[in-house]
Each structure stands twice: as structure tokens, then as C-alpha cells.
Amino acid sequence: MSNEIAPYDNYDNTIMTNNLFRRLCTLDEDDRNNNRPSRWHDITTLAKEVRAFTNSTDVAYITETGYIERDINNNNVRLTDLGRQNCNRWIR
């Protein structure tokens, strides 16, 4: 994954980021309800599920929101504590 800005306009970027964020919130719901740490998820799988990105491995910029954390060693992402606290709202 690169840290380059994606070739999407601001509106598309916001929609795609929120779609991924919502999916992460759904996957994290059981862990939040049972006071467990947020689990890691493969961003390429999530991007394909929400059909958000042309290049599903080049989406590192979504972690710049502060709501999503990226493992720099692979394609995994998870919600930050801030992200978990804001699962009930639109981000960005």
C-alpha cells in the first residue's frame, strides 16, 4: 500500500472512506459489546466487499482520518479507539 493520495475527488473519497468505516464498525460490533480489542481486517477484502476502490491495495490514505489504523507491515486495518467511539456517525 502506498501513502499517495488516491485519484478520487473529495466527494468520492468521503463516500468510500465512510463505506469502509461502516463495514469495519459492523465487523467490530461484537468486540465492542464484549470489551475486546478491535481486530485486524484485510483492507483488500473490505474494499472488494464495498466495491469502493479501483485498486483495492492502494487505500492507505483512509487511515489519515484518525478513525482507522493501518498495520504498516501488511494490508490490515482496524478501528482506532476514536473510530470505535464514532461508529454511530458519518466521518470526515
N, C-alpha and C positions, 0 to 999 in steps of 0.2 A: 504494500500500500504506500502511496506517496503522500506527501503533505501539500501538494499543489492544490490550488483552488480548482474546484470542478468546473466544467464548462457549462454550467446551468445558470439561468438568471436567478435573481433573488427570490422571486415567487416560487419557481420550481424547486429551488434549494430548500425553501421553508417547508413546502409540501412534503418533499421526500424525507427530510430530516424528521418531521413530525410523524410520518408513516412508520419510519423505523423506530422512533421513540415509543410510539403507541404499541408496536409489536413487542419491544423489549419490556414495556410495562406489563403487558399481558403475560409474557413468559415469567416475569418476576413476581407476579401477584401472590402465588403460593409461598414463596420465600419471604416476602414482606409480611404476610399474615402470620407466619410462624417464626418471625425474628431470626431468619437465617440470612447470611450474606448473599449479595447478588451473585448470580452465576454468570460465567463467561459464555458467550454465544458467537458462532462464526458469522461475521458480517456478510460474507458472500452468500450464505444460506438465507439470511434475513433479507438481503437486498433482492434476491430472486423471489422470495415469498411475496414481498410487497411490490415486486416489479418496478423498483424505483430507479435503478441506475443502469446505464448502458454498459459500463464497466464495473461489475459488482465488487472488484477488489480495490478500486481506486476511490474509496469513500472515506478516507481518514479525516477529511475536513469536518465531518459531522461531529467529531469528538471535541471540536473547538467550542461547542455550545456550553460546556461545563456540566451537562446532564449525562453525558455518555463518556465512558473511559475506554481507551484502546490499549491493548497489550501490544507493545512495540515489537515483540518477537514473533507475532503471528497475526492472523486475521480476526482475532477475538475482540469483542466489545462487551461491555456490561454497563448497567446504570451506576452512576455515582450516587452518593447519599442525597445530593441535591436533586438528581433525577428521580430518585425514588420518592422524594417529598413532593414532587410536582407531577406525578403520573396522572393527576386529575385535571391537568390543564394543557393548553396549547403552548408550545415553547417557541422561542425566537421572536 
